[in-house]
Amino acid sequence: MGKSLYSKDQTNLANKLKEAREKAKLDQKAIAKLLGKTQSYISKVESGQRRVDVIELKEFSRIYKQKLSFFVQEK
């Protein structure tokens, strides 16, 4: 499995993160503050330009009140 930033899995994760944020009615700036990151970081994650590790994904999951399985598409 390649490490391309623009793999299908990475694109799906980025889309799910954006979808969850919008469902939570939060903007990127609010999420950035909760995570101790910049708005630019959130933007890059949601556009697929930046990867997140499992620990960061757990934090997103907690903030958005979504199960981890919401973000990860099984094959």
Order of alpha helices (4+ residues) and beta strands (2+ residues): alpha-alpha-alpha-alpha-alpha
